[in-house]
Amino acid sequence: MAGGPGGRPEGYRHRQMIDAVRYLVDNGFKWRAMPADFPPWPRVYAFFARRRDAGLVAELHDRLRAAVRQAEGRGPWAVGRRYLR
């Protein structure tokens, strides 16, 4: 994820990028409409896309779903027609 040896260092802190993605998801606007308080939208999108392509977004979603299901007293994974893969 981070720039390795010989790679260009990232110009923004990860916290700024995560906050920008969370703001986008919460408010439901387009990438190009990213407020000026956040890093430029192409950089935020690239940050998100790298993590999505590495499978981290799906893993986070699965873990959150399992935690919610356990908090509701259900098993961590659904055994029905909706969640079978």
Sequence and secondary structure as in RCSB ss.txt:
>XXXX:A:sequence
MAGGPGGRPEGYRHRQMIDAVRYLVDNGFKWRAMPADFPPWPRVYAFFARRRDAGLVAELHDRLRAAVRQAEGRG
PWAVGRRYLR
>XXXX:A:secstr
    TTS   SS HHHHHHHHHHHHHHT  GGG  TTSS HHHHHHHHHHHHHTTHHHHHHHHHHHHHHHHTTS 
SS  STTT  
